[in-house]
């Protein structure tokens, strides 16, 4: 559906030169919710703007639905853009116009008949649950309602792709959840492919199927959300994952462990999918002469499966602890020794 190949982009101005993108390649399949995460200045927004050619790459290609956008003329590009909706962080709405007027705008600009416009606007307002606000001025709406208007406007032209540029960053947590649920509903019921950029790993966790991590204009890691959460390789990815799934032992507890004179090892154990259903910890507690102390636990739902993280202190003779470690390995549970 979306294919970006070896794209680079440099901005030059009075303040100097900024390499926003450096040889970036990315593929998004039809029907996916693909998240791009990174800190400010990582190049996320520039990358997304390539997809509708609000920015053109200096080198590389950008293809949507098999068409190379970098090779299209103005008329052909306008046609492709009708299949691409965009949702912005700051809403970009006409504050002194009604909700109906804002949602109808892209259809009006496309020259659609009045009856077609009316029917489509009513459809999308019902979908985003704002049909009772059709005649309300945008300036009178809450932030969450404004974002729903922005989403309805993006859906008005029945796009195949929805680009979301920090669509929840200006919203409170409760409103963020409702907007993410709406985006997931759009993806599932309309089949719209969503490319979403954010600096919040919680957003990625909630609705994305795949994720790419950006740093300094490059994609440093990408894959399924489950794989990236389970085995983050890069330091920046580990930092993002820890905002949702903290796998570190608090310093206070570490200090307490250092004063423990017993023979022990601390293991970081990850249970994913089927292994989460196995009574591994219960079986460990039955091993003779082994004491099992759970130091911490975290459970998260990812891509309709479960990822459980346990920090466990195994106490006993070395041979007993090693037997416990072998049992853990045999059960398919990933473990990492934190301290011996």
VOBA-1610 file (N, C-alpha, C; in pm, whole numbers, padded with zeros to 5 digits, always signed):
BEGIN
Unk+00083-00121+00000Unk+00000+00000+00000Unk+00086+00127+00000Unk+00182+00134+00098Unk+00276+00247+00104Unk+00417+00190+00103Unk+00500+00240+00014Unk+00638+00195+00007Unk+00731+00315-00009Unk+00815+00335+00091Unk+00916+00442+00086Unk+01052+00375+00076Unk+01126+00411-00026Unk+01254+00344-00053Unk+01370+00443-00057Unk+01463+00426+00036Unk+01588+00504+00041Unk+01562+00654+00029Unk+01466+00704+00104Unk+01430+00845+00098Unk+01519+00929+00189Unk+01567+01040+00135Unk+01645+01136+00213Unk+01587+01275+00188Unk+01593+01358+00291Unk+01539+01494+00279Unk+01621+01588+00366Unk+01668+01697+00303Unk+01746+01798+00373Unk+01679+01934+00358Unk+01667+02004+00470Unk+01612+02139+00468Unk+01727+02239+00486Unk+01726+02342+00404Unk+01831+02444+00411Unk+01768+02580+00436Unk+01820+02651+00533Unk+01767+02783+00565Unk+01872+02870+00629Unk+01828+02986+00675Unk+01920+03082+00736Unk+01984+03025+00863Unk+01908+02938+00931Unk+01960+02882+01056Unk+02059+02768+01032Unk+02069+02724+00906Unk+02161+02616+00875Unk+02094+02502+00799Unk+02161+02390+00792Unk+02113+02273+00718Unk+02069+02164+00815Unk+01951+02106+00787Unk+01899+01999+00871Unk+01870+01878+00784Unk+01938+01765+00816Unk+01908+01640+00746Unk+01792+01572+00817Unk+01672+01596+00767Unk+01552+01544+00834Unk+01536+01394+00816Unk+01569+01343+00697Unk+01560+01200+00668Unk+01689+01153+00605Unk+01736+01036+00647Unk+01863+00983+00597Unk+01844+00839+00551Unk+01824+00820+00422Unk+01815+00687+00362Unk+01711+00600+00433Unk+01587+00649+00437Unk+01479+00580+00508Unk+01400+00491+00413Unk+01377+00367+00453Unk+01293+00274+00377Unk+01186+00218+00470Unk+01063+00209+00418Unk+00950+00167+00500Unk+00841+00110+00411Unk+00781-00001+00452Unk+00670-00061+00379Unk+00553-00080+00473Unk+00435-00032+00431Unk+00313-00046+00508Unk+00213-00123+00423Unk+00167-00236+00475Unk+00071-00319+00402Unk-00071-00267+00417Unk-00154-00297+00320Unk-00295-00256+00324Unk-00362-00314+00448Unk-00440-00231+00515Unk-00515-00276+00632Unk-00440-00270+00763Unk-00315-00228+00762Unk-00237-00220+00885Unk-00261-00087+00957Unk-00236-00089+01087Unk-00218+00035+01162Unk-00070+00039+01197Unk+00004+00120+01127Unk+00149+00124+01139Unk+00188+00250+01215Unk+00261+00232+01325Unk+00303+00344+01407Unk+00449+00381+01385Unk+00475+00510+01385Unk+00613+00560+01379Unk+00636+00642+01505Unk+00735+00603+01583Unk+00760+00670+01711Unk+00902+00726+01714Unk+00915+00836+01783Unk+01046+00899+01799Unk+01029+01028+01875Unk+01139+01080+01926Unk+01134+01208+01997Unk+01125+01322+01897Unk+01101+01443+01945Unk+01093+01560+01858Unk+01222+01575+01779Unk+01208+01603+01650Unk+01325+01620+01564Unk+01378+01492+01504Unk+01310+01379+01531Unk+01358+01251+01478Unk+01332+01235+01329Unk+01237+01313+01274Unk+01205+01303+01132Unk+01070+01241+01103Unk+00991+01216+01207Unk+00862+01148+01191Unk+00767+01224+01100Unk+00747+01352+01130Unk+00651+01432+01054Unk+00693+01446+00908Unk+00821+01464+00886Unk+00870+01475+00749Unk+00844+01346+00672Unk+00865+01233+00738Unk+00843+01104+00674Unk+00697+01088+00633Unk+00605+01121+00724Unk+00463+01107+00693Unk+00420+01202+00581Unk+00478+01321+00578Unk+00441+01420+00475Unk+00489+01379+00337Unk+00580+01282+00331Unk+00619+01229+00200Unk+00504+01150+00137Unk+00421+01089+00221Unk+00318+00998+00171Unk+00212+01072+00090Unk+00182+01197+00128Unk+00088+01274+00046Unk+00158+01387-00030Unk+00291+01377-00031Unk+00374+01470-00109Unk+00359+01615-00066Unk+00329+01636+00062Unk+00343+01770+00116Unk+00492+01804+00122Unk+00573+01701+00126Unk+00718+01713+00110Unk+00763+01609+00008Unk+00860+01644-00072Unk+00916+01550-00170Unk+01057+01513-00127Unk+01097+01388-00142Unk+01232+01350-00102Unk+01336+01406-00199Unk+01453+01437-00147Unk+01564+01478-00234Unk+01613+01360-00316Unk+01616+01243-00253Unk+01652+01119-00321Unk+01558+01010-00272Unk+01543+00904-00350Unk+01456+00794-00312Unk+01318+00807-00375Unk+01233+00710-00349Unk+01099+00708-00408Unk+00992+00686-00301Unk+00871+00732-00333Unk+00755+00714-00247Unk+00642+00661-00334Unk+00595+00541-00303Unk+00487+00480-00382Unk+00365+00455-00294Unk+00248+00482-00351Unk+00121+00454-00284Unk+00034+00376-00379Unk-00008+00259-00336Unk-00093+00173-00419Unk-00029+00146-00556Unk+00104+00128-00555Unk+00175+00094-00677Unk+00215+00211-00764Unk+00177+00334-00726Unk+00213+00451-00806Unk+00327+00528-00740Unk+00429+00560-00819Unk+00542+00637-00771Unk+00501+00784-00768Unk+00477+00836-00649Unk+00429+00973-00636Unk+00531+01076-00684Unk+00658+01041-00672Unk+00762+01136-00712Unk+00768+01154-00863Unk+00699+01068-00938Unk+00700+01077-01084Unk+00569+01130-01141Unk+00471+01160-01053Unk+00339+01203-01101Unk+00334+01353-01128Unk+00252+01390-01226Unk+00224+01530-01252Unk+00122+01583-01152Unk+00094+01713-01158Unk+00006+01778-01061Unk-00134+01719-01061Unk-00191+01696-01178Unk-00328+01645-01189Unk-00338+01503-01132Unk-00243+01418-01165Unk-00243+01280-01116Unk-00221+01276-00966Unk-00137+01366-00916Unk-00109+01371-00773Unk-00234+01413-00695Unk-00311+01507-00750Unk-00435+01548-00685Unk-00531+01430-00673Unk-00536+01347-00774Unk-00624+01231-00773Unk-00583+01132-00664Unk-00452+01108-00651Unk-00402+01017-00548Unk-00432+01071-00409Unk-00418+01203-00393Unk-00439+01265-00262Unk-00582+01249-00212Unk-00677+01229-00303Unk-00816+01208-00261Unk-00832+01078-00184Unk-00738+00987-00203Unk-00742+00859-00132Unk-00664+00863-00001Unk-00611+00982+00032Unk-00528+00995+00152Unk-00585+01105+00241Unk-00635+01067+00358Unk-00683+01165+00455Unk-00576+01194+00557Unk-00586+01312+00621Unk-00484+01348+00720Unk-00549+01410+00843Unk-00500+01367+00961Unk-00548+01417+01089Unk-00430+01482+01159Unk-00452+01606+01209Unk-00342+01685+01263Unk-00349+01695+01416Unk-00235+01729+01476Unk-00227+01745+01621Unk-00313+01862+01668Unk-00306+01974+01599Unk-00377+02095+01640Unk-00508+02115+01565Unk-00561+02008+01510Unk-00693+02001+01450Unk-00705+02069+01313Unk-00647+02192+01298Unk-00651+02266+01171Unk-00793+02282+01118Unk-00884+02322+01206Unk-01023+02342+01169Unk-01055+02491+01155Unk-01166+02520+01089Unk-01216+02657+01079Unk-01302+02684+01202Unk-01244+02752+01300Unk-01306+02768+01431Unk-01441+02841+01424Unk-01456+02935+01330Unk-01578+03016+01323Unk-01682+02958+01227Unk-01658+02835+01185Unk-01754+02767+01098Unk-01815+02649+01174Unk-01927+02601+01124Unk-01995+02489+01190Unk-01921+02358+01166Unk-01957+02259+01245Unk-01902+02124+01227Unk-01933+02075+01087Unk-02057+02093+01043Unk-02098+02049+00908Unk-02010+02114+00801Unk-01989+02243+00811Unk-01909+02316+00713Unk-01766+02260+00706Unk-01707+02233+00822Unk-01570+02181+00826Unk-01560+02044+00761Unk-01654+01957+00791Unk-01649+01821+00737Unk-01677+01823+00586Unk-01765+01913+00543Unk-01802+01920+00401Unk-01693+01982+00315Unk-01600+02057+00375Unk-01504+02135+00298Unk-01429+02057+00190Unk-01369+01940+00219Unk-01297+01870+00112Unk-01387+01825-00003Unk-01514+01797+00026Unk-01607+01758-00079Unk-01648+01878-00163Unk-01664+01992-00097Unk-01694+02116-00169Unk-01580+02150-00265Unk-01457+02141-00214Unk-01340+02172-00297Unk-01326+02074-00413Unk-01375+01952-00394Unk-01368+01852-00501Unk-01482+01866-00602Unk-01575+01960-00573Unk-01686+01983-00666Unk-01796+01880-00660Unk-01814+01814-00546Unk-01918+01712-00533Unk-02056+01778-00530Unk-02160+01710-00579Unk-02297+01763-00574Unk-02344+01783-00430Unk-02434+01879-00410Unk-02481+01913-00275Unk-02543+01793-00204Unk-02624+01715-00275Unk-02688+01601-00212Unk-02586+01495-00169Unk-02484+01476-00253Unk-02376+01382-00219Unk-02302+01430-00095Unk-02274+01560-00091Unk-02205+01618+00024Unk-02287+01597+00151Unk-02418+01630+00144Unk-02505+01617+00261Unk-02509+01473+00313Unk-02524+01381+00220Unk-02533+01240+00259Unk-02404+01193+00324Unk-02290+01226+00263Unk-02162+01180+00315Unk-02129+01244+00449Unk-02157+01373+00464Unk-02129+01441+00591Unk-02212+01380+00703Unk-02338+01353+00675Unk-02424+01291+00776Unk-02370+01152+00815Unk-02321+01078+00717Unk-02268+00944+00742Unk-02147+00949+00836Unk-02052+01035+00804Unk-01929+01037+00884Unk-01952+01100+01021Unk-02043+01197+01030Unk-02073+01254+01162Unk-02138+01150+01252Unk-02223+01066+01195Unk-02282+00958+01273Unk-02174+00859+01315Unk-02081+00831+01227Unk-01974+00735+01256Unk-01888+00782+01372Unk-01856+00912+01375Unk-01771+00965+01483Unk-01853+01014+01602Unk-01984+00987+01598Unk-02077+01017+01707Unk-02085+01167+01737Unk-02099+01245+01629Unk-02115+01390+01645Unk-02235+01444+01566Unk-02329+01357+01532Unk-02442+01402+01452Unk-02522+01513+01520Unk-02521+01516+01654Unk-02595+01619+01726Unk-02521+01752+01731Unk-02397+01755+01680Unk-02316+01878+01681Unk-02302+01938+01541Unk-02380+01889+01446Unk-02360+01930+01305Unk-02366+02081+01286Unk-02451+02152+01361Unk-02467+02297+01344Unk-02393+02378+01449Unk-02315+02311+01532Unk-02237+02378+01636Unk-02109+02436+01578Unk-02073+02557+01624Unk-01947+02615+01580Unk-01831+02537+01643Unk-01726+02518+01568Unk-01611+02441+01615Unk-01551+02503+01741Unk-01554+02635+01752Unk-01497+02704+01867Unk-01565+02666+01999Unk-01685+02608+01989Unk-01760+02571+02109Unk-01737+02426+02152Unk-01654+02354+02080Unk-01631+02212+02107Unk-01513+02189+02201Unk-01513+02074+02264Unk-01397+02032+02345Unk-01286+01983+02252Unk-01168+01960+02310Unk-01056+01912+02228Unk-01084+01779+02162Unk-01145+01688+02238Unk-01177+01557+02181Unk-01279+01566+02070Unk-01379+01653+02088Unk-01479+01672+01983Unk-01418+01733+01858Unk-01326+01827+01878Unk-01258+01888+01762Unk-01180+01782+01685Unk-01114+01691+01757Unk-01038+01589+01686Unk-01130+01495+01612Unk-01247+01469+01667Unk-01346+01386+01597Unk-01393+01456+01469Unk-01407+01587+01475Unk-01442+01663+01353Unk-01330+01650+01251Unk-01205+01660+01299Unk-01090+01646+01209Unk-01087+01509+01143Unk-01120+01407+01220Unk-01122+01271+01166Unk-01237+01256+01066Unk-01354+01312+01101Unk-01469+01306+01009Unk-01436+01377+00878Unk-01370+01490+00886Unk-01330+01563+00765Unk-01235+01477+00680Unk-01142+01410+00746Unk-01047+01326+00673Unk-01117+01208+00607Unk-01227+01160+00667Unk-01299+01045+00613Unk-01400+01083+00505Unk-01427+01212+00491Unk-01533+01256+00400Unk-01513+01209+00257Unk-01389+01205+00212Unk-01361+01166+00073Unk-01342+01016+00056Unk-01376+00939+00161Unk-01362+00793+00161Unk-01220+00748+00125Unk-01123+00791+00204Unk-00983+00759+00173Unk-00950+00613+00198Unk-00844+00566+00132Unk-00791+00434+00157Unk-00686+00437+00268Unk-00625+00557+00285Unk-00516+00575+00381Unk-00548+00693+00471Unk-00519+00678+00599Unk-00535+00788+00694Unk-00401+00813+00761Unk-00352+00936+00747Unk-00227+00976+00810Unk-00259+01055+00936Unk-00204+01013+01048Unk-00232+01078+01176Unk-00102+01134+01233Unk-00092+01267+01236Unk+00029+01334+01282Unk+00009+01380+01426Unk+00055+01298+01522Unk+00041+01327+01665Unk-00105+01359+01698Unk-00196+01276+01651Unk-00340+01304+01661Unk-00393+01308+01803Unk-00319+01253+01900Unk-00368+01251+02038Unk-00281+01331+02134Unk-00177+01396+02084Unk-00080+01462+02172Unk-00139+01579+02250Unk-00243+01642+02196Unk-00301+01759+02262Unk-00420+01722+02350Unk-00442+01593+02372Unk-00560+01547+02443Unk-00526+01486+02578Unk-00623+01490+02670Unk-00603+01426+02800Unk-00613+01275+02784Unk-00566+01198+02885Unk-00562+01052+02871Unk-00695+00987+02837Unk-00804+01029+02902Unk-00934+00968+02876Unk-00980+00995+02733Unk-00962+01118+02687Unk-01000+01152+02550Unk-00911+01080+02449Unk-00783+01067+02483Unk-00691+00993+02397Unk-00741+00851+02374Unk-00785+00785+02480Unk-00837+00648+02468Unk-00955+00642+02373Unk-01045+00740+02381Unk-01164+00739+02295Unk-01126+00761+02149Unk-01026+00847+02124Unk-00983+00872+01986Unk-00911+00750+01930Unk-00830+00684+02011Unk-00762+00563+01965Unk-00863+00453+01934Unk-00966+00442+02017Unk-01072+00344+01990Unk-01143+00376+01859Unk-01162+00504+01831Unk-01226+00545+01705Unk-01138+00510+01585Unk-01008+00535+01597Unk-00916+00502+01487Unk-00916+00351+01460Unk-00918+00272+01566Unk-00921+00127+01550Unk-01052+00084+01483Unk-01160+00148+01518Unk-01290+00120+01457Unk-01288+00153+01308Unk-01226+00264+01273Unk-01213+00303+01132Unk-01136+00197+01055Unk-01026+00152+01114Unk-00943+00051+01048Unk-01019-00080+01029Unk-01090-00123+01131Unk-01157-00253+01127Unk-01284-00252+01044Unk-01363-00145+01052Unk-01492-00145+00983Unk-01484-00089+00842Unk-01388-00001+00816Unk-01376+00060+00683Unk-01258+00005+00604Unk-01169-00068+00672Unk-01052-00122+00603Unk-00949-00018+00568Unk-00953+00097+00635Unk-00859+00206+00605Unk-00722+00174+00665Unk-00618+00189+00584Unk-00481+00174+00632Unk-00442+00300+00707Unk-00387+00285+00826Unk-00353+00402+00909Unk-00203+00407+00933Unk-00144+00521+00903Unk-00004+00548+00935Unk-00004+00657+01040Unk+00046+00623+01157Unk+00030+00709+01274Unk+00166+00744+01332Unk+00191+00872+01359Unk+00316+00909+01423Unk+00287+00963+01563Unk+00378+00933+01655Unk+00358+00969+01794Unk+00492+00967+01867Unk+00492+01026+01985Unk+00608+01011+02074Unk+00568+00934+02200Unk+00448+00874+02196Unk+00395+00803+02311Unk+00384+00653+02280Unk+00460+00571+02354Unk+00458+00427+02330Unk+00323+00366+02367Unk+00251+00430+02456Unk+00117+00381+02492Unk+00024+00380+02371Unk+00038+00481+02286Unk-00044+00488+02164Unk-00011+00371+02072Unk+00117+00343+02057Unk+00162+00230+01975Unk+00105+00100+02030Unk+00116+00083+02159Unk+00069-00039+02224Unk-00080-00062+02204Unk-00158+00047+02213Unk-00303+00035+02212Unk-00360-00012+02079Unk-00309+00040+01966Unk-00379+00010+01841Unk-00291-00036+01725Unk-00161-00021+01734Unk-00077-00049+01617Unk-00047-00199+01602Unk-00029-00240+01478Unk+00013-00377+01450Unk+00164-00384+01427Unk+00218-00278+01368Unk+00363-00270+01346Unk+00412-00132+01387Unk+00542-00124+01412Unk+00600+00002+01458Unk+00740+00018+01401Unk+00775+00144+01371Unk+00911+00180+01333Unk+00959+00287+01431Unk+01081+00271+01479Unk+01139+00365+01575Unk+01239+00454+01501Unk+01220+00586+01513Unk+01308+00680+01443Unk+01398+00755+01540Unk+01519+00780+01495Unk+01614+00859+01572Unk+01708+00928+01475Unk+01719+01060+01488Unk+01813+01138+01407Unk+01794+01114+01258Unk+01669+01111+01212Unk+01641+01100+01069Unk+01647+00960+01012Unk+01670+00862+01097Unk+01680+00723+01051Unk+01579+00633+01122Unk+01540+00526+01056Unk+01465+00421+01123Unk+01567+00324+01181Unk+01569+00314+01314Unk+01672+00233+01380Unk+01621+00095+01417Unk+01488+00078+01418Unk+01431-00052+01453Unk+01286-00056+01406Unk+01242-00170+01355Unk+01102-00183+01317Unk+01062-00331+01320Unk+00932-00353+01330Unk+00880-00489+01334Unk+00740-00489+01392Unk+00687-00608+01421Unk+00556-00615+01484Unk+00565-00554+01624Unk+00454-00499+01670Unk+00453-00437+01803Unk+00489-00539+01910Unk+00440-00661+01895Unk+00470-00765+01993Unk+00619-00795+01999Unk+00682-00809+01882Unk+00826-00840+01879Unk+00909-00726+01936Unk+00872-00603+01901Unk+00949-00487+01948Unk+00935-00470+02099Unk+00815-00493+02153Unk+00796-00485+02298Unk+00869-00599+02367Unk+00866-00716+02306Unk+00924-00833+02371Unk+01076-00830+02369Unk+01133-00786+02256Unk+01279-00787+02243Unk+01331-00658+02180Unk+01318-00546+02249Unk+01371-00420+02195Unk+01524-00423+02190Unk+01579-00393+02075Unk+01725-00404+02058Unk+01797-00272+02087Unk+01747-00164+02028Unk+01816-00036+02039Unk+01785+00032+02173Unk+01880+00111+02220Unk+01863+00181+02348Unk+01739+00269+02348Unk+01716+00343+02240Unk+01601+00432+02234Unk+01471+00353+02238Unk+01469+00236+02174Unk+01350+00152+02176Unk+01324+00100+02316Unk+01430+00060+02384Unk+01417+00013+02522Unk+01360+00123+02612Unk+01403+00247+02587Unk+01352+00360+02666Unk+01203+00379+02642Unk+01160+00371+02519Unk+01018+00385+02488Unk+00937+00272+02549Unk+00985+00149+02536Unk+00912+00034+02588Unk+00896+00044+02740Unk+00998+00095+02807Unk+00991+00104+02953Unk+00886+00204+03002Unk+00843+00295+02915Unk+00736+00387+02956Unk+00604+00312+02970Unk+00594+00193+02912Unk+00474+00111+02922Unk+00500-00015+03002Unk+00613-00078+02976Unk+00647-00207+03038Unk+00783-00194+03106Unk+00782-00149+03229Unk+00907-00122+03300Unk+00973-00252+03347Unk+01094-00278+03297Unk+01163-00402+03333Unk+01284-00377+03423Unk+01284-00262+03490Unk+01396-00229+03577Unk+01359-00248+03724Unk+01456-00289+03804Unk+01436-00304+03948Unk+01462-00168+04014Unk+01368-00119+04095Unk+01389+00010+04163Unk+01517+00009+04245Unk+01584+00123+04250Unk+01712+00131+04321Unk+01698+00097+04468Unk+01585+00131+04530Unk+01564+00098+04672Unk+01566-00052+04694Unk+01500-00125+04601Unk+01498-00270+04612Unk+01634-00330+04584Unk+01708-00271+04491Unk+01844-00319+04462Unk+01933-00307+04585Unk+01918-00196+04657Unk+01996-00176+04779Unk+01963-00284+04882Unk+01835-00320+04890Unk+01794-00424+04984Unk+01851-00560+04944Unk+01854-00587+04815Unk+01906-00715+04766Unk+02055-00727+04795Unk+02127-00616+04784Unk+02271-00619+04806Unk+02305-00659+04950Unk+02214-00632+05041Unk+02239-00668+05181Unk+02192-00810+05214Unk+02134-00879+05114Unk+02087-01016+05134Unk+02207-01111+05127Unk+02236-01181+05235Unk+02354-01267+05242Unk+02330-01408+05188Unk+02207-01438+05153Unk+02176-01571+05101Unk+02227-01585+04957Unk+02241-01710+04913Unk+02280-01736+04774Unk+02155-01722+04685Unk+02161-01632+04587Unk+02044-01610+04503Unk+02083-01558+04365Unk+01987-01566+04275Unk+01998-01502+04144Unk+01865-01433+04114Unk+01873-01319+04046Unk+01753-01247+04004Unk+01736-01264+03854Unk+01619-01310+03814Unk+01591-01335+03674Unk+01478-01245+03624Unk+01497-01189+03506Unk+01391-01117+03437Unk+01324-01215+03341Unk+01198-01247+03365Unk+01129-01350+03288Unk+01016-01288+03205Unk+01011-01325+03076Unk+00907-01274+02987Unk+00820-01389+02937Unk+00692-01380+02963Unk+00595-01478+02917Unk+00514-01414+02804Unk+00512-01478+02687Unk+00442-01422+02572Unk+00344-01525+02517Unk+00220-01483+02495Unk+00121-01572+02433Unk+00094-01695+02515Unk+00118-01812+02455Unk+00087-01940+02519Unk+00164-01962+02648Unk+00288-01914+02655Unk+00368-01937+02776Unk+00308-01866+02897Unk+00228-01760+02871Unk+00165-01687+02982Unk+00063-01773+03054Unk+00017-01879+02989Unk-00084-01967+03050Unk-00022-02081+03130Unk+00109-02096+03118Unk+00174-02206+03189Unk+00200-02168+03335Unk+00176-02260+03428Unk+00198-02232+03571Unk+00345-02246+03611Unk+00432-02175+03540Unk+00576-02191+03560Unk+00617-02150+03701Unk+00568-02035+03747Unk+00607-01989+03880Unk+00556-02082+03989Unk+00437-02134+03969Unk+00382-02228+04066Unk+00468-02354+04075Unk+00514-02400+03957Unk+00599-02520+03956Unk+00736-02492+04017Unk+00789-02373+03995Unk+00918-02338+04055Unk+00910-02344+04207Unk+00798-02298+04260Unk+00784-02296+04407Unk+00779-02435+04467Unk+00758-02536+04382Unk+00752-02674+04431Unk+00888-02744+04427Unk+00988-02679+04369Unk+01122-02740+04364Unk+01180-02743+04505Unk+01223-02859+04553Unk+01276-02871+04689Unk+01394-02777+04713Unk+01395-02713+04827Unk+01505-02626+04873Unk+01520-02499+04789Unk+01417-02464+04711Unk+01421-02340+04634Unk+01315-02245+04687Unk+01358-02122+04713Unk+01264-02018+04754Unk+01246-01922+04637Unk+01121-01891+04603Unk+01091-01802+04490Unk+01029-01674+04543Unk+01094-01563+04516Unk+01047-01433+04563Unk+01017-01344+04442Unk+00889-01311+04421Unk+00852-01224+04309Unk+00876-01079+04350Unk+00969-01014+04280Unk+01007-00876+04312Unk+00919-00774+04242Unk+00862-00814+04130Unk+00778-00722+04054Unk+00714-00793+03937Unk+00604-00737+03887Unk+00533-00798+03775Unk+00461-00692+03694Unk+00446-00718+03566Unk+00376-00628+03476Unk+00310-00711+03368Unk+00184-00683+03337Unk+00111-00755+03234Unk+00050-00656+03137Unk+00074-00675+03008Unk+00021-00587+02906Unk-00039-00669+02792Unk-00144-00612+02731Unk-00207-00675+02615Unk-00150-00612+02488Unk-00102-00694+02396Unk-00042-00647+02272Unk-00092-00733+02157Unk-00151-00668+02054Unk-00194-00741+01935Unk-00274-00866+01970Unk-00371-00849+02057Unk-00462-00957+02096Unk-00391-01074+02164Unk-00276-01048+02221Unk-00210-01150+02302Unk-00159-01082+02430Unk-00095-01158+02514Unk-00052-01107+02644Unk+00099-01119+02658Unk+00161-01014+02713Unk+00302-01017+02746Unk+00314-00991+02896Unk+00369-01089+02968Unk+00386-01077+03114Unk+00534-01068+03148Unk+00568-00974+03231Unk+00706-00956+03275Unk+00713-00977+03426Unk+00802-01066+03467Unk+00822-01091+03610Unk+00969-01072+03645Unk+00994-01008+03758Unk+01127-01002+03816Unk+01126-01096+03936Unk+01207-01203+03929Unk+01199-01310+04028Unk+01336-01334+04092Unk+01336-01346+04223Unk+01457-01381+04298Unk+01451-01530+04331Unk+01549-01605+04281Unk+01558-01748+04310Unk+01663-01767+04419Unk+01623-01826+04530Unk+01710-01837+04647Unk+01733-01984+04680Unk+01860-02022+04697Unk+01893-02160+04731Unk+02036-02192+04691Unk+02072-02320+04702Unk+02204-02362+04657Unk+02217-02341+04505Unk+02339-02321+04459Unk+02362-02294+04317Unk+02305-02404+04228Unk+02325-02529+04269Unk+02275-02641+04189Unk+02122-02639+04179Unk+02056-02599+04286Unk+01909-02591+04287Unk+01862-02477+04195Unk+01930-02365+04203Unk+01894-02250+04118Unk+01914-02285+03971Unk+02024-02354+03941Unk+02050-02392+03802Unk+01946-02490+03750Unk+01897-02576+03835Unk+01789-02668+03796Unk+01662-02590+03764Unk+01636-02485+03845Unk+01519-02399+03821Unk+01534-02326+03688Unk+01654-02279+03658Unk+01678-02208+03532Unk+01656-02301+03412Unk+01700-02424+03425Unk+01679-02520+03317Unk+01530-02545+03294Unk+01457-02553+03404Unk+01311-02574+03392Unk+01246-02455+03320Unk+01287-02336+03357Unk+01231-02215+03292Unk+01258-02219+03142Unk+01380-02254+03105Unk+01417-02261+02963Unk+01336-02367+02890Unk+01315-02480+02955Unk+01241-02589+02891Unk+01095-02550+02864Unk+01041-02457+02941Unk+00903-02414+02925Unk+00887-02307+02817Unk+00997-02267+02754Unk+00991-02167+02647Unk+00978-02025+02696Unk+01008-02002+02822Unk+01002-01869+02880Unk+01138-01801+02864Unk+01138-01681+02806Unk+01265-01609+02792Unk+01304-01551+02927Unk+01432-01571+02962Unk+01478-01515+03088Unk+01613-01447+03066Unk+01641-01354+03153Unk+01767-01281+03150Unk+01813-01263+03294Unk+01934-01309+03323Unk+01985-01297+03459Unk+02022-01152+03486Unk+01961-01094+03588Unk+01986-00955+03622Unk+02103-00943+03719Unk+02108-01035+03815Unk+02220-01037+03909Unk+02238-01178+03963Unk+02358-01206+04007Unk+02387-01341+04058Unk+02409-01338+04208
//
